[in-house]
Amino acid sequence: MSDLFLLLLLASIGGLILGLVKPKAFSFFFKGEMTKRKTWFIFGTPILIFFVLFGLATDAEEKVKNGVETTTPVVETKTPVVETKTPVVETKTPVVETKTPVVETKTPVIETKTPVVETKTPVVETKTPVVETKTPVVEVKTGRDKMIEIFKKNASVKWGSDYAMVNYEVKNQTEAYDWVIKNAKISNILANAKEKWGNDYSMVKYEYEKQVEAYEWINQQTEYPEIMTGAKQKWGEDYSMVKYENEKQVEAYKSL
C-alpha cells in the first residue's frame, strides 16, 4: 500500500512541476484558464495528502514486520484412572436331553397346467404433421441509421449524379453527427444550432464550436460588466454576437 501512495505522490509532484512550467498543458482537463495559483491548489493538496498517507502506511508495515509473537502455555492435566474389578460368578445349568419322535408324512403332489393365452395388441402408428412457421424479421433502425438516410437524400438532391461528392457529403455529415452526439454537452447552444442549420450537421458542429468558444470567453470576463450586460440583452443566447458586441463597445469606450 505504501508503494501505491508513493507513486501517487510522485505523480502529483510531476503534475505540479509541469503545471508551473506550462499551465496551459492542463487546460483540456480543467474548466477555465489555468494559472500557477490554480495549479498549486490542484496538485498541492494531493501532494500533502499522499505524503501523510505514505508515512502512515510505511509505519503500519514496519509494525507488522516487527510484531511480537505470543504463545499460550499448554497445561497438561492427567486424570487418574481407577481400575475396578467385578467378581465373576460362574453358574452351571443342568442340560436335560429330550427326544421327540419323528413322524414322516407324504403329501401327494397334484400337477396342474394353466393354458397360456398369447394376446397381441395392434400397434397404431400415428404421425403428427410438422407445421413450419417463419417469423418475419423486423429491421429496427436506430436514430443514427435514420440520419444517414436523410444525409443520403440531401446529398443526392444537392449533387445529383456526382456520386463522388454524394459519398463525400454523406461521410462528412455522418462524422459531424457522431461528433455532436458525443461532445455536445451544452443543450441550449446545441438546440439553437440545430434550429438554425437543421440536418446540416457539419454546420451544426461549426456553429456549436463557435458559440461554445464565445460562451466560455464571456464567462471569463470581469471588466466592464455594464457593457457586457447590454450586449447580452441585445443578442440573448447568440454568444458569438455577444462577444463581438462587447469587444466593439469596449474598444469604443477606451478610445473616448
C-alpha positions as semicolon CSV with decimal commas, in nm:
position;residue;x (nm);y (nm);z (nm)
1;M;0,000;0,000;0,000
2;S;0,291;0,239;0,074
3;D;0,421;0,182;-0,282
4;L;0,085;0,297;-0,425
5;F;0,086;0,616;-0,217
6;L;0,450;0,680;-0,320
7;L;0,359;0,653;-0,690
8;L;0,059;0,888;-0,644
9;L;0,283;1,133;-0,454
10;L;0,544;1,133;-0,733
11;A;0,272;1,172;-0,998
12;S;0,125;1,474;-0,813
13;I;0,472;1,632;-0,782
14;G;0,529;1,577;-1,154
15;G;0,190;1,731;-1,238
16;L;0,273;2,033;-1,016
17;I;0,609;2,091;-1,188
18;L;0,454;2,058;-1,534
19;G;0,163;2,286;-1,438
20;L;0,401;2,555;-1,308
21;V;0,621;2,539;-1,618
22;K;0,336;2,519;-1,869
23;P;-0,007;2,593;-1,710
24;K;-0,194;2,554;-2,038
25;A;-0,099;2,183;-2,053
26;F;-0,394;2,103;-1,823
27;S;-0,647;2,344;-1,979
28;F;-0,813;2,049;-2,154
29;F;-0,880;1,868;-1,822
30;F;-0,995;2,164;-1,609
31;K;-1,257;2,426;-1,688
32;G;-1,141;2,785;-1,711
33;E;-0,797;2,935;-1,758
34;M;-0,514;2,752;-1,581
35;T;-0,288;2,974;-1,366
36;K;0,007;2,893;-1,144
37;R;-0,203;2,967;-0,837
38;K;-0,473;2,727;-0,954
39;T;-0,203;2,467;-1,032
40;W;-0,069;2,496;-0,676
41;F;-0,420;2,437;-0,541
42;I;-0,498;2,140;-0,769
43;F;-0,170;1,950;-0,716
44;G;-0,050;2,086;-0,380
45;T;-0,343;1,933;-0,187
46;P;-0,291;1,576;-0,326
47;I;0,085;1,604;-0,257
48;L;0,017;1,680;0,112
49;I;-0,248;1,404;0,141
50;F;-0,038;1,134;-0,032
51;F;0,271;1,232;0,173
52;V;0,079;1,180;0,501
53;L;-0,077;0,853;0,377
54;F;0,263;0,726;0,262
55;G;0,408;0,793;0,608
56;L;0,117;0,619;0,786
57;A;0,129;0,316;0,553
58;T;0,508;0,280;0,597
59;D;0,475;0,298;0,976
60;A;0,197;0,036;0,974
61;E;0,405;-0,202;0,760
62;E;0,705;-0,167;0,997
63;K;0,482;-0,254;1,295
64;V;0,356;-0,565;1,117
65;K;0,713;-0,678;1,036
66;N;0,837;-0,619;1,396
67;G;0,531;-0,774;1,565
68;V;0,583;-0,981;1,887
69;E;0,481;-1,344;1,858
70;T;0,290;-1,461;2,167
71;T;0,226;-1,818;2,263
72;T;-0,015;-1,956;2,517
73;P;0,134;-2,220;2,752
74;V;-0,037;-2,555;2,731
75;V;-0,112;-2,713;3,070
76;E;-0,125;-3,091;3,050
77;T;-0,360;-3,244;3,302
78;K;-0,379;-3,612;3,378
79;T;-0,690;-3,770;3,526
80;P;-0,613;-4,073;3,747
81;V;-0,765;-4,392;3,614
82;V;-0,926;-4,609;3,883
83;E;-0,932;-4,975;3,781
84;T;-1,223;-5,166;3,927
85;K;-1,269;-5,541;3,909
86;T;-1,607;-5,705;3,931
87;P;-1,608;-6,066;4,062
88;V;-1,732;-6,317;3,808
89;V;-1,977;-6,577;3,940
90;E;-1,979;-6,893;3,731
91;T;-2,314;-7,073;3,720
92;K;-2,388;-7,407;3,558
93;T;-2,736;-7,503;3,433
94;P;-2,809;-7,877;3,400
95;V;-2,887;-7,987;3,045
96;V;-3,192;-8,215;3,001
97;E;-3,181;-8,411;2,674
98;T;-3,524;-8,483;2,523
99;K;-3,602;-8,683;2,211
100;T;-3,916;-8,618;2,001
101;P;-4,037;-8,898;1,772
102;V;-4,031;-8,803;1,401
103;V;-4,348;-8,888;1,205
104;E;-4,286;-8,894;0,827
105;T;-4,588;-8,787;0,620
106;K;-4,612;-8,776;0,243
107;T;-4,845;-8,530;0,068
108;P;-4,949;-8,624;-0,286
109;V;-4,836;-8,364;-0,543
110;I;-5,103;-8,260;-0,795
111;E;-4,952;-8,112;-1,107
112;T;-5,172;-7,852;-1,276
113;K;-5,106;-7,682;-1,604
114;T;-5,255;-7,343;-1,686
115;P;-5,300;-7,277;-2,057
116;V;-5,107;-6,977;-2,178
117;V;-5,312;-6,742;-2,395
118;E;-5,092;-6,524;-2,614
119;T;-5,251;-6,191;-2,696
120;K;-5,121;-5,941;-2,942
121;T;-5,211;-5,570;-2,924
122;P;-5,212;-5,399;-3,260
123;V;-4,970;-5,107;-3,277
124;V;-5,124;-4,800;-3,433
125;E;-4,855;-4,565;-3,571
126;T;-4,964;-4,205;-3,572
127;K;-4,775;-3,925;-3,741
128;T;-4,820;-3,564;-3,632
129;P;-4,777;-3,319;-3,918
130;V;-4,498;-3,068;-3,856
131;V;-4,606;-2,715;-3,934
132;E;-4,310;-2,493;-4,013
133;T;-4,368;-2,132;-3,920
134;K;-4,147;-1,845;-4,017
135;T;-4,135;-1,527;-3,808
136;P;-4,084;-1,217;-4,014
137;V;-3,768;-1,024;-3,918
138;V;-3,842;-0,662;-3,841
139;E;-3,544;-0,439;-3,908
140;V;-3,518;-0,174;-3,640
141;K;-3,329;0,136;-3,740
142;T;-3,151;0,350;-3,483
143;G;-3,152;0,727;-3,481
144;R;-2,807;0,725;-3,643
145;D;-2,928;0,500;-3,929
146;K;-3,224;0,731;-3,991
147;M;-2,997;1,035;-4,002
148;I;-2,766;0,863;-4,252
149;E;-3,069;0,801;-4,475
150;I;-3,151;1,173;-4,452
151;F;-2,788;1,262;-4,533
152;K;-2,801;1,041;-4,843
153;K;-3,123;1,201;-4,968
154;N;-2,995;1,555;-4,909
155;A;-2,660;1,477;-5,075
156;S;-2,835;1,324;-5,379
157;V;-3,053;1,633;-5,416
158;K;-2,750;1,861;-5,380
159;W;-2,501;1,674;-5,602
160;G;-2,722;1,468;-5,833
161;S;-2,521;1,207;-6,027
162;D;-2,185;1,327;-5,892
163;Y;-2,152;1,017;-5,674
164;A;-1,804;1,107;-5,551
165;M;-1,940;1,428;-5,398
166;V;-2,250;1,245;-5,273
167;N;-2,027;0,995;-5,091
168;Y;-1,805;1,274;-4,954
169;E;-2,107;1,472;-4,833
170;V;-2,260;1,169;-4,655
171;K;-1,928;1,082;-4,489
172;N;-1,869;1,443;-4,380
173;Q;-2,222;1,477;-4,237
174;T;-2,201;1,140;-4,056
175;E;-1,869;1,230;-3,890
176;A;-2,011;1,566;-3,781
177;Y;-2,326;1,395;-3,645
178;D;-2,118;1,144;-3,441
179;W;-1,907;1,431;-3,302
180;V;-2,215;1,629;-3,198
181;I;-2,375;1,326;-3,026
182;K;-2,053;1,252;-2,836
183;N;-1,926;1,601;-2,746
184;A;-2,218;1,847;-2,746
185;K;-2,300;1,893;-2,376
186;I;-2,449;2,246;-2,356
187;S;-2,810;2,179;-2,452
188;N;-2,931;2,533;-2,526
189;I;-2,638;2,607;-2,761
190;L;-2,692;2,274;-2,940
191;A;-3,067;2,340;-2,973
192;N;-3,003;2,684;-3,124
193;A;-2,750;2,539;-3,371
194;K;-2,996;2,267;-3,479
195;E;-3,274;2,523;-3,516
196;K;-3,051;2,736;-3,735
197;W;-2,899;2,462;-3,957
198;G;-3,146;2,170;-3,935
199;N;-2,995;1,842;-4,062
200;D;-2,676;2,006;-4,194
201;Y;-2,463;1,862;-3,913
202;S;-2,135;1,991;-4,050
203;M;-2,273;2,343;-3,997
204;V;-2,437;2,241;-3,666
205;K;-2,093;2,128;-3,544
206;Y;-1,927;2,451;-3,666
207;E;-2,196;2,668;-3,507
208;Y;-2,180;2,477;-3,177
209;E;-1,799;2,505;-3,151
210;K;-1,809;2,878;-3,237
211;Q;-2,081;2,950;-2,979
212;V;-1,914;2,742;-2,704
213;E;-1,583;2,923;-2,758
214;A;-1,761;3,259;-2,728
215;Y;-1,965;3,136;-2,427
216;E;-1,651;3,033;-2,235
217;W;-1,480;3,364;-2,323
218;I;-1,779;3,560;-2,191
219;N;-1,775;3,372;-1,860
220;Q;-1,410;3,470;-1,807
221;Q;-1,467;3,846;-1,849
222;T;-1,483;4,055;-1,533
223;E;-1,418;4,407;-1,664
224;Y;-1,687;4,646;-1,789
225;P;-1,988;4,446;-1,657
226;E;-2,237;4,711;-1,775
227;I;-2,119;4,681;-2,135
228;M;-2,140;4,300;-2,111
229;T;-2,494;4,322;-1,973
230;G;-2,602;4,542;-2,260
231;A;-2,452;4,304;-2,517
232;K;-2,634;4,008;-2,358
233;Q;-2,964;4,193;-2,359
234;K;-2,920;4,277;-2,726
235;W;-2,815;3,936;-2,859
236;G;-2,951;3,687;-2,599
237;E;-2,802;3,337;-2,648
238;D;-2,612;3,425;-2,968
239;Y;-2,285;3,421;-2,774
240;S;-2,063;3,489;-3,076
241;M;-2,253;3,816;-3,136
242;V;-2,248;3,896;-2,763
243;K;-1,868;3,862;-2,772
244;Y;-1,842;4,074;-3,087
245;E;-2,073;4,345;-2,946
246;N;-1,883;4,355;-2,614
247;E;-1,542;4,383;-2,784
248;K;-1,668;4,657;-3,017
249;Q;-1,826;4,861;-2,734
250;V;-1,523;4,821;-2,503
251;E;-1,290;4,937;-2,779
252;A;-1,507;5,241;-2,842
253;Y;-1,527;5,315;-2,468
254;K;-1,148;5,303;-2,430
255;S;-1,098;5,542;-2,722
256;L;-1,308;5,816;-2,557
